[in-house]
Amino acid sequence: FHLVLVGHNLFRGNMSEELDEHHEFVSADSGSSATFPQQAGSIRKNAYVVLKGRPCKVVETSTSKTGKHGHAKIHFVGIDIFTGKKYEDICPTSHNMDVPNVSRADYNVLDVTGEGFVSLMDGKGGVKDDLRVPEGEVGDALRKGFEEGKDMIATIVCAMKEEAILAVKEAPKS
């Protein structure tokens, strides 16, 4: 939840003038935050953490002993959940780190367009058609299954206002 203050002036004059001043508050968004704080020492392997501004899955952690300046430090190695790129960071165990809110959802694949977009439908009948076919094995499997006329399910992962198809599978026969 963000607030923007428009028309802010320092107090000059008497109190009645200050009260007459117009302040406008504008909400940028009311959805849940993209991240939340968590103490670095409590973040474990396979958890999610923001490293160098990117949402990552922790693949390795190591803790150093308390030095002469007091804080034990934790070293994180993480893989970006969207790009697969490796990131590292070091933080005192007592400090907070940002943890991304990560959500997953399965969608039925309706169409794969010639422009490289995928048309998807959620469980409630809502259609989503703003995602590209991913590169690599996942995209190849999606295209192949769709071309063969199979009912496909795509798993979408969303974090920090970014989303992507991370897995596909054939829908179970009903």
C-alpha positions in Angstrom: 0.0 0.0 0.0 1.6 3.2 -1.1 0.7 6.8 -0.3 1.7 9.8 -2.3 1.5 13.3 -0.7 0.7 16.1 -3.1 1.0 19.8 -2.2 3.0 19.6 1.0 4.2 22.9 2.5 6.0 23.6 5.7 4.0 25.2 8.5 4.1 29.0 8.1 1.8 31.3 10.1 -1.0 30.4 12.4 -2.7 27.0 13.0 -5.9 27.9 11.1 -3.9 28.5 7.9 -2.3 25.1 8.3 -5.7 23.4 8.6 -7.0 25.1 5.5 -4.3 23.7 3.3 -5.3 21.0 0.8 -3.6 17.6 1.0 -4.4 14.9 -1.6 -3.6 11.3 -0.9 -3.5 8.9 -3.8 -3.3 5.2 -3.5 -1.0 3.6 -6.0 -2.1 0.0 -5.3 -4.0 -1.9 -2.7 -2.8 -5.4 -3.4 -0.4 -7.4 -1.3 3.2 -6.3 -1.1 5.6 -7.8 -3.6 8.0 -8.7 -0.7 8.0 -9.0 3.1 10.9 -8.8 5.6 12.4 -11.9 7.3 15.4 -12.3 9.5 18.3 -13.5 7.4 19.3 -16.1 9.9 16.0 -17.8 9.6 16.1 -18.2 5.8 16.9 -21.7 4.8 17.8 -23.7 1.7 14.9 -24.0 -0.8 13.2 -20.8 0.6 12.8 -17.7 -1.5 14.8 -14.5 -1.0 15.5 -11.3 -3.0 19.2 -11.2 -4.0 20.5 -8.2 -6.0 16.9 -7.1 -6.6 15.7 -10.4 -8.1 13.4 -13.2 -6.7 15.6 -16.2 -6.1 15.3 -19.7 -4.7 18.1 -20.4 -2.1 20.3 -23.3 -3.2 23.0 -22.9 -0.6 23.7 -21.0 2.7 26.7 -20.8 5.0 27.2 -18.9 8.2 30.4 -17.3 9.4 31.2 -17.0 13.1 30.8 -13.8 15.0 33.8 -11.5 14.3 35.4 -8.9 16.5 32.7 -6.4 15.3 29.9 -8.5 16.6 27.6 -10.0 13.9 27.6 -13.5 12.5 27.0 -13.3 8.8 25.1 -15.6 6.4 26.2 -16.1 2.8 23.3 -16.9 0.3 23.6 -18.5 -3.1 20.3 -18.3 -5.0 19.0 -19.0 -8.5 16.6 -16.4 -10.1 13.3 -18.2 -10.4 12.6 -16.6 -13.8 16.0 -16.5 -15.6 17.9 -19.3 -13.9 20.8 -16.8 -13.2 22.9 -17.4 -10.1 23.1 -14.6 -7.5 25.0 -14.3 -4.2 24.8 -12.0 -1.2 26.1 -11.8 2.4 24.1 -10.3 5.3 24.3 -10.2 9.1 22.1 -13.0 10.5 20.3 -10.5 12.7 19.3 -8.2 9.8 16.1 -8.5 7.7 16.1 -9.5 4.1 13.3 -9.1 1.6 11.4 -12.3 0.8 9.3 -12.3 -2.4 5.6 -13.3 -2.2 5.6 -16.2 -4.7 2.4 -17.7 -6.1 1.8 -20.6 -8.4 -1.3 -21.4 -10.4 -2.2 -24.0 -13.0 -3.9 -22.9 -16.2 -5.4 -24.9 -19.1 -3.7 -24.1 -22.4 -6.3 -22.9 -25.0 -4.0 -21.7 -27.8 -0.4 -21.1 -28.8 -0.3 -18.2 -31.3 2.0 -17.7 -34.2 3.4 -14.6 -32.5 4.7 -16.7 -29.6 1.9 -16.0 -27.0 -0.1 -18.5 -25.0 -3.8 -18.2 -24.3 -4.6 -19.8 -20.9 -7.8 -20.4 -18.9 -7.9 -20.6 -15.1 -10.2 -22.8 -13.0 -12.9 -20.2 -12.9 -13.0 -19.6 -16.7 -10.9 -16.4 -16.7 -8.7 -16.1 -19.8 -5.1 -14.9 -19.7 -3.3 -14.2 -23.0 -0.3 -11.9 -22.1 2.4 -14.6 -21.5 5.0 -15.6 -24.1 5.9 -19.2 -24.8 9.0 -19.8 -22.7 12.4 -20.5 -24.2 14.0 -24.0 -23.9 12.6 -27.3 -22.9 9.4 -26.0 -21.3 8.5 -24.0 -24.5 9.4 -26.9 -26.8 7.2 -29.3 -24.7 4.3 -26.8 -24.7 4.4 -26.3 -28.5 4.8 -30.1 -29.2 1.9 -31.1 -26.9 -0.3 -28.4 -28.4 0.5 -29.3 -32.0 -0.3 -33.0 -31.2 -3.7 -31.9 -30.0 -3.0 -32.8 -26.3 -4.8 -31.0 -23.5 -1.9 -29.2 -21.7 -1.7 -27.6 -18.3 0.8 -24.7 -17.7 2.1 -23.8 -14.3 2.5 -20.0 -13.9 4.7 -18.5 -11.2 4.3 -14.9 -10.2 6.7 -12.9 -8.0 7.5 -9.2 -7.7 5.1 -8.1 -10.6 6.7 -10.7 -12.9 5.2 -13.9 -14.1 6.2 -16.7 -16.4 5.3 -20.3 -17.4 7.8 -22.5 -15.5 6.3 -25.9 -16.3 3.9 -27.7 -18.6 2.3 -31.2 -18.4 -0.4 -33.1 -20.2 -3.8 -32.8 -18.6 -5.1 -36.0 -17.0 -7.7 -37.8 -19.0 -11.2 -37.3 -17.5 
